[in-house]
Every structure is written in C-alpha cells, then in structure tokens.
C-alpha cells in the first residue's frame, strides 16, 4: 500500500553491466536491481506501477507523479490522449502542464478540462496550464517522451494575452503585472504559469 521505488532480483535479472562500474553502482543496491519505476504492492502481493522516478515533477517541494494526472485527464469523456509534463518555474523550480487531444467532435475548452480535475486531484497536482493540441509529439518508437516536451510545445504554452475588456479586469491585470513583474498579462493567463507562487498570491490578495 505504500508507494516506493521498484527493485527486483532473481535468476532472470542481469547480475550487472559489463565493464561499467559507474552504472552498476547506481543501478544495484545489495544485489537488487533498481528499475527506476515507482509502484506499490497491494494486500494480495500484486505490483502496481505508478510512474517513473525520473519523471516525477518537483513543484516547490511537492512530488507529483505525472501518470496520476494523466489518468485523471483521461477519465474525462472528451479526452482521447493526455500527457502531463514539467515546465520550468522561476521560484517553484518546476510547474505542471498538460497537453490534451480531444476526441473528434468534442468541443471542450482547455479551461473546462482543467476545471474537471479539481474534483479528482489535490490542488497542488492540478496543472497550471492545459493546452489543446491536434497531436502529442512522440519519439521515434512512437512513445510519448515527457522529458523535453515543454520545449517541443513551447509555442502552445505561450501566454494567450487576451486583453482586459472592462475596468475590473484591467485592475486585476495591473496587480498581476506589479506582483509578477510582467508586462500586459492577459485575462485568461494563469497566475502560476506566469511565474507566480504562494507568496506572490498572498501579495496579490493583500
């Protein structure tokens, strides 16, 4: 029931890498091969994999398994494909973003898909940005590669920059610009995606 790193050993497991002591030192501990997977055992002894350790997103000290967010997104009836990945953040280190492909004929907005997650995940696991794309970039083997996805989707992740349309929106945008030290934030831009954090949110509220 406790999530941890998956390690294996036995007759079918390699005893080590040939002529590579550095790899052996990092991959083996007391005869156990460290797979790099994260998972847990249930009460019947079945192993459930929950993700890859190197893919964990460190959002201001909170560790988020992107696969958990993927599964929550895929439970939305309009979502055909989804992948969660880290994006750089100036104070948190990493923030969470997600790319989503909708089923043909669906017309959900990115905001609606993101809102769907609030009943299914803890707040700190909610992506600051959900982008709708026609297809998710994949590697040469056809597998989604989370690492480096932020760079591949950089254009889609750019702030939308929708201008304020009334005095209230203009006032809030001015506060955003002051606290975040950014120029012309848009009314649909996410505070955390623009570089905000909990301390900045407190300043904004005050």
Secondary structure, 3 states (H helix, E strand, C coil): CCCEEEEECCCCCCCCCCCCHHHHHHHEECCEEEEEEEEEECCCCCEEEEEEHHHCEEECCEEECHHHHHHHHHCCCCEEEEEEEEEEECCCEEEEEEEEEECCCCCCCHHHHHHHHHHCCCHHHCCCEEEECCCCCCCCCCCCCCCCHHHHCHHHHCCCCCCCCCHHHHHHHHHHHHHHCCCCCCCCCCCCCCCCCHHHHHHHHC
